[in-house]
Structure formats: structure tokens, C-alpha cells
């Protein structure tokens, strides 16, 4: 069964990667641990806060792969402890966030069981490009696409 694409309009060219990103996000939404908040802390600043009680900074890793922020936690069992009841299990997690183009990670801080990752979204610079239109000598000639588009 084929699915209907939101981006199959002839006016939306080059959005295939955006559509793939939306597919990836929909698969990630099934993750439930650890809980997190996303808040705006300034006009261009964001903070992602994850509840990672019991994790140390050595148990956590933060990586940026392309535009995907990956936060991983890995705890190990302490074999020297003898538990009469164990309700807090050592567990692993991976939480990922897809970041828009240009968003930068400013800092990460572990404070009282909360991992704060601060992000900044710089103001986009307006982009205007003038495209040169060339006149073709005859229809029989073949034209190099890069030179014809004025992209030399």
C-alpha cells in the first residue's frame, strides 16, 4: 500500500529530505523514557531538559550527527550491593531530537538529576540571488546546465 505524500505538489521542489525527517520524527515519538521538557529561555534560545536521576556525567553522552541531537544514557549494575527490594533499575536510553538547520548547541549541564542542553537559533540572514538569463543561439545547440543557470 503506498502512502500519500504531503510534498507531492509541483510547487514543493527538493523537500524529500524534509519528508524523510518527518518520517524519522514519527518513529521517535514512541520513546517514553526519560521524560523531557523543551522550553524557550530567550528570544533565540531553547533548553531541552531531561530527567536523568541516578545518572552521572560519565553515564551520559551527547552527540550531534548531521542535524540529529542524540542523548544516550548507560548505567551499570553495582554487583557489590545486596538489594532487599529493587524498584530503581539500572537502565539505558537514547533520546533523539531533530534540529533545524543552523541551530547550535551552546552547553550541557547536569544539575540535581536534570540534564540541561542549551541551544541557540541564530537569526537567518536574508538571501536574495539574482539569476542571469541567457539567450540561446539556436534550439539545436546543447547547453551546459550550470552555465545556462548562471551558476558559474
C-alpha positions as a Python dict, from the first residue, in 0.01 Angstrom:
ca = {
    (1, 'X'): (0, 0, 0),
    (2, 'X'): (151, 332, -100),
    (3, 'X'): (111, 634, 122),
    (4, 'X'): (13, 978, 8),
    (5, 'X'): (294, 1231, 38),
    (6, 'X'): (232, 1578, 174),
    (7, 'X'): (503, 1708, -55),
    (8, 'X'): (385, 1581, -395),
    (9, 'X'): (284, 1928, -514),
    (10, 'X'): (474, 2052, -820),
    (11, 'X'): (539, 2376, -627),
    (12, 'X'): (733, 2200, -348),
    (13, 'X'): (1063, 2102, -507),
    (14, 'X'): (1351, 1949, -312),
    (15, 'X'): (1163, 1867, 9),
    (16, 'X'): (1239, 1494, 2),
    (17, 'X'): (1487, 1524, 290),
    (18, 'X'): (1230, 1717, 494),
    (19, 'X'): (978, 1438, 436),
    (20, 'X'): (1233, 1178, 547),
    (21, 'X'): (1294, 1382, 861),
    (22, 'X'): (922, 1385, 940),
    (23, 'X'): (913, 1007, 899),
    (24, 'X'): (1207, 973, 1139),
    (25, 'X'): (1037, 1201, 1393),
    (26, 'X'): (718, 998, 1386),
    (27, 'X'): (917, 683, 1466),
    (28, 'X'): (1097, 856, 1755),
    (29, 'X'): (776, 973, 1922),
    (30, 'X'): (718, 624, 2063),
    (31, 'X'): (1005, 672, 2311),
    (32, 'X'): (885, 742, 2663),
    (33, 'X'): (1198, 743, 2878),
    (34, 'X'): (1341, 967, 3002),
    (35, 'X'): (1079, 1238, 3028),
    (36, 'X'): (1186, 1577, 2897),
    (37, 'X'): (1086, 1941, 2861),
    (38, 'X'): (1163, 2185, 2582),
    (39, 'X'): (1142, 2549, 2680),
    (40, 'X'): (1218, 2882, 2525),
    (41, 'X'): (1460, 3067, 2754),
    (42, 'X'): (1527, 3369, 2532),
    (43, 'X'): (1419, 3514, 2200),
    (44, 'X'): (1656, 3279, 2011),
    (45, 'X'): (1742, 3033, 2289),
    (46, 'X'): (1596, 2693, 2371),
    (47, 'X'): (1662, 2446, 2651),
    (48, 'X'): (1600, 2073, 2646),
    (49, 'X'): (1580, 1928, 2998),
    (50, 'X'): (1582, 1552, 3056),
    (51, 'X'): (1505, 1386, 3390),
    (52, 'X'): (1805, 1156, 3437),
    (53, 'X'): (1802, 1082, 3810),
    (54, 'X'): (2070, 834, 3908),
    (55, 'X'): (2290, 905, 3604),
    (56, 'X'): (2631, 1067, 3641),
    (57, 'X'): (2802, 1274, 3375),
    (58, 'X'): (3016, 966, 3298),
    (59, 'X'): (2695, 767, 3227),
    (60, 'X'): (2570, 1022, 2972),
    (61, 'X'): (2681, 1117, 2621),
    (62, 'X'): (2558, 1389, 2388),
    (63, 'X'): (2635, 1380, 2016),
    (64, 'X'): (2528, 1574, 1713),
    (65, 'X'): (2503, 1366, 1394),
    (66, 'X'): (2408, 1580, 1097),
    (67, 'X'): (2105, 1765, 1237),
    (68, 'X'): (2009, 1500, 1490),
    (69, 'X'): (2090, 1552, 1859),
    (70, 'X'): (2144, 1215, 2030),
    (71, 'X'): (2145, 1190, 2408),
    (72, 'X'): (2237, 849, 2547),
    (73, 'X'): (2249, 716, 2900),
    (74, 'X'): (2404, 391, 3014),
    (75, 'X'): (2414, 277, 3377),
    (76, 'X'): (2587, -35, 3501),
    (77, 'X'): (2471, -258, 3784),
    (78, 'X'): (2668, -242, 4106),
    (79, 'X'): (2735, -609, 4186),
    (80, 'X'): (2860, -527, 4537),
    (81, 'X'): (2519, -411, 4656),
    (82, 'X'): (2265, -651, 4802),
    (83, 'X'): (1911, -529, 4741),
    (84, 'X'): (1620, -630, 4963),
    (85, 'X'): (1392, -455, 4714),
    (86, 'X'): (1495, -316, 4379),
    (87, 'X'): (1249, -68, 4233),
    (88, 'X'): (1504, 150, 4057),
    (89, 'X'): (1664, -48, 3780),
    (90, 'X'): (1985, 47, 3603),
    (91, 'X'): (1868, 117, 3252),
    (92, 'X'): (1981, 255, 2923),
    (93, 'X'): (1817, 511, 2700),
    (94, 'X'): (1860, 701, 2379),
    (95, 'X'): (1661, 1016, 2318),
    (96, 'X'): (1696, 1197, 1986),
    (97, 'X'): (1585, 1536, 1862),
    (98, 'X'): (1596, 1661, 1504),
    (99, 'X'): (1731, 2016, 1495),
    (100, 'X'): (1657, 2274, 1230),
    (101, 'X'): (1940, 2392, 1009),
    (102, 'X'): (2160, 2645, 1187),
    (103, 'X'): (2068, 2557, 1547),
    (104, 'X'): (2381, 2533, 1761),
    (105, 'X'): (2441, 2358, 2092),
    (106, 'X'): (2572, 2609, 2345),
    (107, 'X'): (2618, 2396, 2658),
    (108, 'X'): (2511, 2091, 2856),
    (109, 'X'): (2486, 2077, 3234),
    (110, 'X'): (2387, 1805, 3481),
    (111, 'X'): (2217, 1951, 3790),
    (112, 'X'): (2029, 1754, 4059),
    (113, 'X'): (1923, 1474, 3824),
    (114, 'X'): (1829, 1706, 3538),
    (115, 'X'): (2034, 1729, 3219),
    (116, 'X'): (2002, 2072, 3058),
    (117, 'X'): (2108, 2116, 2695),
    (118, 'X'): (2102, 2479, 2580),
    (119, 'X'): (2058, 2563, 2214),
    (120, 'X'): (2068, 2885, 2017),
    (121, 'X'): (1890, 2961, 1694),
    (122, 'X'): (2073, 3242, 1511),
    (123, 'X'): (1867, 3488, 1311),
    (124, 'X'): (1858, 3378, 948),
    (125, 'X'): (2024, 3609, 702),
    (126, 'X'): (1800, 3722, 417),
    (127, 'X'): (1908, 3556, 95),
    (128, 'X'): (1842, 3708, -244),
    (129, 'X'): (2005, 3571, -555),
    (130, 'X'): (1989, 3725, -900),
    (131, 'X'): (1971, 3465, -1177),
    (132, 'X'): (2117, 3563, -1511),
    (133, 'X'): (1902, 3480, -1813),
    (134, 'X'): (2091, 3392, -2126),
    (135, 'X'): (1957, 3382, -2477),
    (136, 'X'): (2015, 3058, -2664),
    (137, 'X'): (2156, 3094, -3018),
    (138, 'X'): (1957, 2808, -3167),
    (139, 'X'): (1739, 2522, -3046),
    (140, 'X'): (1974, 2259, -3190),
    (141, 'X'): (2262, 2355, -2959),
    (142, 'X'): (2306, 2175, -2630),
    (143, 'X'): (2372, 2394, -2331),
    (144, 'X'): (2572, 2315, -2017),
    (145, 'X'): (2319, 2330, -1731),
    (146, 'X'): (2550, 2507, -1483),
    (147, 'X'): (2648, 2780, -1724),
    (148, 'X'): (2293, 2819, -1852),
    (149, 'X'): (2165, 2873, -1497),
    (150, 'X'): (2417, 3146, -1430),
    (151, 'X'): (2581, 2934, -1158),
    (152, 'X'): (2940, 2952, -1281),
}
